[in-house]
């Protein structure tokens, strides 16, 4: 977020990203670019000549908008429901980076082929883009990308190229409906999925809520003994396990997603607050730097705050499961 105390940027090759959330009588999208850039001169950058790339988007507030992969500030704009403009200034991409981008459709096709091969190897009968008559039960017109059958159950699989561009409510409804059929489960996959060989994807792969509470006690003991860095690394595993358990419990089919996407989706579903989202995003950044060997300062007060927030979430979610 831009800080009023910051000096205007003077480096060339900037990228301006504009998202116009509009009502029923919007301005033309090309007519708002120049006034916005002019307004930023002397505040964000020294001259609008420094902007070499522009991405401009218009979306109607009356239409469904999936906020799960949006930045928190843009999510807040959608939630408020009033006409507004989101602007982001960042470094422009090099031309060769743009030209070398693999099409999302190609990535999606590769993901489908990889999933089909994986489940076939595990003994499933895999149907790719099944016809209506090949569905195991009525899905109210929904056509999955893959079906993997084994014994009396299996998986209904949807594959997406991006980080859930559609409605999370829709896929949650599908997951709930499919779970009514014994032995069947809905699986949402994206090209950015975490490695399923190391990421738990079922409730049986994860600790119980009681076990997570015990692990939190151990993390607090580590922090209390001055071992704040080990405490933080251990705490991240507890927090991520809790997120994945909650997603599974609420039939939110995002348990395969990498941590950053998973956290965004759980925020979009109201499972974590915006303050918690921002806190845990910062937590994730520190944890990642430590895990990759960076020399990182860990504040004991910060760790205590993370422990308190994680304990609160685990307690709330465990209590909800018990109801």
C-alpha positions as CSV (number, residue, x, y, z in Angstrom):
1,X,0.0,0.0,0.0
2,X,1.3,3.5,-0.9
3,X,2.5,5.6,2.1
4,X,2.1,9.3,1.9
5,X,5.5,9.7,3.4
6,X,7.2,7.9,0.5
7,X,9.0,9.8,-2.2
8,X,7.7,9.5,-5.7
9,X,9.3,6.7,-7.8
10,X,11.7,7.9,-10.5
11,X,12.6,4.5,-12.0
12,X,11.3,3.8,-15.5
13,X,9.4,0.7,-16.8
14,X,6.5,0.8,-14.3
15,X,3.3,-1.2,-14.6
16,X,-0.1,0.4,-13.7
17,X,-2.9,-2.1,-12.8
18,X,-6.4,-0.6,-12.5
19,X,-9.5,-2.5,-11.4
20,X,-12.7,-0.4,-11.7
21,X,-15.6,-1.8,-9.6
22,X,-18.6,0.0,-11.1
23,X,-22.3,0.4,-10.8
24,X,-24.9,0.2,-13.6
25,X,-23.7,3.3,-15.5
26,X,-19.9,3.0,-15.7
27,X,-17.4,5.3,-17.5
28,X,-15.6,3.8,-20.5
29,X,-12.6,1.8,-19.2
30,X,-10.2,3.5,-21.6
31,X,-11.3,7.0,-20.4
32,X,-10.3,6.5,-16.8
33,X,-6.7,5.5,-17.4
34,X,-5.2,8.9,-18.2
35,X,-6.9,10.8,-15.3
36,X,-5.7,8.2,-12.8
37,X,-2.2,8.3,-14.0
38,X,-2.2,12.1,-14.0
39,X,-3.5,12.1,-10.4
40,X,-0.5,9.9,-9.3
41,X,2.2,12.3,-10.8
42,X,4.2,13.8,-7.9
43,X,2.6,11.4,-5.4
44,X,3.5,7.8,-6.5
45,X,5.8,8.5,-9.5
46,X,7.5,11.6,-10.8
47,X,6.1,11.5,-14.3
48,X,3.4,9.3,-16.0
49,X,6.0,8.8,-18.8
50,X,7.6,6.3,-16.5
51,X,4.6,4.0,-16.9
52,X,5.3,1.5,-19.7
53,X,2.6,-1.1,-19.1
54,X,-1.1,-0.7,-18.2
55,X,-3.6,-3.3,-17.2
56,X,-7.1,-2.0,-17.0
57,X,-10.2,-4.0,-15.9
58,X,-13.8,-3.2,-15.3
59,X,-16.2,-5.4,-13.2
60,X,-19.8,-4.7,-12.3
61,X,-20.6,-4.9,-8.5
62,X,-23.9,-6.5,-9.3
63,X,-22.2,-9.5,-10.8
64,X,-20.7,-12.3,-8.7
65,X,-17.0,-11.6,-7.9
66,X,-14.9,-14.3,-6.4
67,X,-12.6,-12.4,-4.1
68,X,-10.5,-15.4,-3.0
69,X,-7.3,-14.6,-4.9
70,X,-7.6,-10.8,-4.8
71,X,-5.4,-8.6,-2.6
72,X,-7.0,-7.7,0.7
73,X,-7.5,-4.1,-0.3
74,X,-9.4,-5.1,-3.4
75,X,-11.4,-7.7,-1.4
76,X,-12.4,-4.9,1.0
77,X,-13.6,-2.8,-2.0
78,X,-15.8,-5.6,-3.3
79,X,-17.2,-6.3,0.2
80,X,-18.1,-2.6,0.7
81,X,-20.2,-2.8,-2.5
82,X,-19.7,0.8,-3.6
83,X,-18.2,2.1,-6.8
84,X,-14.4,2.4,-6.5
85,X,-11.1,2.0,-8.3
86,X,-8.2,-0.2,-7.2
87,X,-4.7,0.9,-8.4
88,X,-1.4,-0.9,-8.1
89,X,2.0,0.4,-9.3
90,X,4.7,-2.2,-9.7
91,X,7.7,-3.0,-11.9
92,X,6.8,-3.9,-15.5
93,X,7.6,-7.4,-16.9
94,X,10.3,-7.8,-19.5
95,X,8.9,-8.6,-23.1
96,X,10.6,-12.0,-23.1
97,X,8.7,-12.9,-19.9
98,X,5.4,-12.0,-21.5
99,X,6.2,-13.9,-24.7
100,X,7.3,-17.1,-23.0
101,X,4.2,-17.5,-20.9
102,X,2.6,-20.9,-21.4
103,X,-1.1,-20.7,-22.1
104,X,-3.4,-21.5,-19.2
105,X,-5.3,-24.0,-21.3
106,X,-2.1,-25.9,-21.9
107,X,-1.3,-26.0,-18.2
108,X,-4.8,-27.1,-17.4
109,X,-4.6,-30.0,-20.0
110,X,-1.3,-31.1,-18.5
111,X,-2.8,-31.1,-15.0
112,X,-5.7,-33.2,-16.2
113,X,-3.4,-35.7,-17.8
114,X,-1.2,-35.9,-14.7
115,X,-4.2,-36.5,-12.4
116,X,-5.6,-39.1,-14.7
117,X,-2.3,-41.0,-14.8
118,X,-1.9,-40.7,-11.0
119,X,-5.3,-42.1,-10.2
120,X,-5.1,-44.8,-12.9
121,X,-1.8,-45.9,-11.3
122,X,-3.6,-46.1,-7.9
123,X,-6.1,-48.5,-9.4
124,X,-8.9,-46.2,-10.2
125,X,-11.0,-46.3,-13.4
126,X,-10.5,-42.8,-14.8
127,X,-12.9,-41.1,-17.2
128,X,-11.8,-37.9,-18.8
129,X,-14.5,-35.4,-19.6
130,X,-17.2,-38.0,-19.0
131,X,-20.5,-37.9,-20.8
132,X,-23.8,-37.4,-18.9
133,X,-24.5,-41.2,-19.1
134,X,-21.2,-42.0,-17.5
135,X,-21.8,-40.0,-14.3
136,X,-22.3,-42.2,-11.2
137,X,-25.4,-40.1,-10.2
138,X,-27.3,-37.0,-11.2
139,X,-25.2,-33.8,-10.7
140,X,-28.0,-31.4,-11.8
141,X,-26.3,-30.6,-15.1
142,X,-22.8,-30.3,-13.8
143,X,-20.1,-31.9,-15.9
144,X,-16.8,-32.7,-14.1
145,X,-13.4,-32.8,-15.9
146,X,-12.5,-36.2,-14.5
147,X,-14.2,-39.1,-12.6
148,X,-12.0,-41.6,-10.8
149,X,-13.9,-44.8,-9.8
150,X,-12.8,-47.5,-7.4
151,X,-15.1,-50.1,-5.7
152,X,-18.3,-48.4,-4.7
153,X,-17.0,-44.9,-4.6
154,X,-14.5,-42.5,-6.1
155,X,-13.7,-38.9,-6.9
156,X,-15.6,-36.2,-8.9
157,X,-12.8,-33.9,-10.1
158,X,-12.8,-30.3,-11.5
159,X,-9.5,-28.9,-12.8
160,X,-8.9,-25.2,-13.1
161,X,-6.1,-23.3,-14.7
162,X,-6.0,-20.5,-12.1
163,X,-6.7,-20.0,-8.4
164,X,-10.4,-20.5,-8.4
165,X,-11.7,-17.8,-10.8
166,X,-15.3,-18.9,-10.2
167,X,-17.5,-19.0,-7.2
168,X,-16.3,-20.8,-4.1
169,X,-19.9,-21.1,-3.0
170,X,-20.7,-23.1,-6.1
171,X,-17.9,-25.7,-5.5
172,X,-18.7,-25.9,-1.8
173,X,-22.3,-26.7,-2.8
174,X,-21.1,-29.4,-5.2
175,X,-18.8,-30.9,-2.5
176,X,-21.8,-31.0,0.0
177,X,-24.1,-32.7,-2.6
178,X,-21.5,-35.2,-3.7
179,X,-20.6,-36.1,-0.1
180,X,-24.2,-37.3,0.4
181,X,-23.4,-40.3,-1.8
182,X,-21.4,-42.8,0.3
183,X,-17.8,-43.3,-0.8
184,X,-17.8,-40.3,-3.2
185,X,-15.9,-37.0,-2.7
186,X,-15.4,-33.8,-4.7
187,X,-11.9,-32.7,-5.5
188,X,-11.0,-29.3,-6.8
189,X,-7.6,-29.2,-8.5
190,X,-5.6,-26.3,-9.9
191,X,-2.3,-26.1,-11.9
192,X,-0.8,-24.5,-8.7
193,X,-1.8,-27.4,-6.4
194,X,0.6,-28.3,-3.7
195,X,2.4,-31.6,-4.1
196,X,-0.2,-34.2,-3.0
197,X,2.6,-36.5,-1.9
198,X,3.5,-34.2,0.9
199,X,0.3,-32.2,1.6
200,X,-2.5,-33.9,3.6
201,X,-5.7,-33.9,1.6
202,X,-8.1,-36.0,3.9
203,X,-9.1,-35.7,7.5
204,X,-7.3,-39.0,8.2
205,X,-4.0,-37.4,7.1
206,X,-4.3,-34.6,9.7
207,X,-4.0,-34.4,13.5
208,X,-7.2,-34.4,15.6
209,X,-8.2,-31.1,17.2
210,X,-7.1,-32.5,20.6
211,X,-3.7,-33.3,19.1
212,X,-3.4,-29.8,17.6
213,X,-4.2,-28.3,21.0
214,X,-1.4,-30.5,22.6
215,X,1.0,-29.3,19.9
216,X,0.1,-25.7,20.7
217,X,1.0,-26.4,24.3
218,X,4.4,-27.7,23.1
219,X,4.9,-24.6,20.9
220,X,4.2,-22.3,23.8
221,X,6.7,-24.2,25.9
222,X,9.3,-23.7,23.2
223,X,8.7,-20.0,23.1
224,X,8.6,-19.7,26.8
225,X,12.1,-21.3,27.0
226,X,13.4,-18.7,24.5
227,X,13.4,-21.0,21.5
228,X,11.3,-18.6,19.5
229,X,12.5,-19.6,16.0
230,X,11.8,-23.3,16.5
231,X,8.5,-22.3,18.1
232,X,7.5,-20.3,15.0
233,X,8.4,-23.1,12.6
234,X,6.5,-25.6,14.6
235,X,3.5,-23.2,15.0
236,X,3.2,-22.9,11.2
237,X,2.6,-26.6,10.8
238,X,-0.1,-26.4,13.5
239,X,-1.8,-23.4,11.8
240,X,-1.7,-24.9,8.3
241,X,-3.1,-28.3,9.6
242,X,-5.9,-26.4,11.3
243,X,-6.7,-24.5,8.1
244,X,-6.9,-27.7,6.1
245,X,-9.0,-29.5,8.7
246,X,-11.4,-26.6,8.8
247,X,-11.7,-26.6,5.0
248,X,-12.4,-30.3,4.9
249,X,-14.9,-30.1,7.8
250,X,-16.9,-27.3,6.0
251,X,-16.8,-29.0,2.6
252,X,-14.7,-26.2,1.2
253,X,-12.7,-28.1,-1.5
254,X,-9.5,-26.2,-1.3
255,X,-7.4,-28.5,0.9
256,X,-5.0,-29.3,-2.0
257,X,-4.1,-25.6,-2.5
258,X,-0.7,-24.3,-1.5
259,X,-0.7,-22.3,1.8
260,X,-1.1,-18.8,0.4
261,X,-4.1,-19.6,-1.8
262,X,-5.6,-21.7,1.0
263,X,-5.4,-18.7,3.4
264,X,-6.9,-16.4,0.9
265,X,-9.8,-18.7,0.3
266,X,-10.5,-19.3,4.0
267,X,-10.5,-15.5,4.4
268,X,-13.0,-15.1,1.5
269,X,-15.3,-17.7,3.3
270,X,-15.2,-15.7,6.5
271,X,-13.2,-18.3,8.4
272,X,-10.5,-15.8,9.3
273,X,-10.8,-12.1,9.7
274,X,-8.9,-9.5,7.6
275,X,-6.7,-8.8,10.6
276,X,-5.9,-12.5,11.0
277,X,-5.4,-12.8,7.3
278,X,-2.8,-10.1,7.3
279,X,-1.1,-11.4,10.4
280,X,-0.8,-14.9,9.1
281,X,0.4,-13.7,5.7
282,X,3.2,-12.0,7.5
283,X,3.7,-15.1,9.5
284,X,4.0,-17.2,6.3
285,X,6.6,-14.8,4.9
286,X,8.8,-15.0,8.0
287,X,8.4,-18.8,8.1
288,X,9.3,-19.2,4.4
289,X,12.4,-17.0,4.8
290,X,13.5,-19.1,7.8
291,X,12.8,-22.4,6.0
292,X,15.0,-21.3,3.1
293,X,17.9,-20.3,5.4
294,X,17.5,-16.5,5.4
295,X,18.9,-14.7,8.4
296,X,15.6,-13.6,10.0
297,X,14.9,-11.8,13.2
298,X,12.0,-13.3,15.1
299,X,10.3,-11.2,17.8
300,X,9.1,-13.0,20.9
301,X,6.1,-10.7,21.2
302,X,5.1,-11.5,17.6
303,X,5.4,-15.2,18.3
304,X,3.2,-14.8,21.4
305,X,0.5,-13.0,19.3
306,X,0.6,-15.7,16.6
307,X,0.2,-18.4,19.4
308,X,-2.8,-16.6,20.8
309,X,-4.5,-16.2,17.4
310,X,-3.8,-19.8,16.4
311,X,-5.1,-21.1,19.8
312,X,-8.3,-19.0,19.4
313,X,-8.9,-20.4,15.9
314,X,-8.2,-24.0,16.9
315,X,-10.5,-23.7,19.9
316,X,-13.3,-22.1,17.9
317,X,-13.1,-24.7,15.1
318,X,-12.8,-27.6,17.5
319,X,-15.9,-26.4,19.3
320,X,-17.8,-26.0,16.0
321,X,-16.9,-29.6,15.1
322,X,-18.2,-30.8,18.5
323,X,-21.6,-29.1,18.0
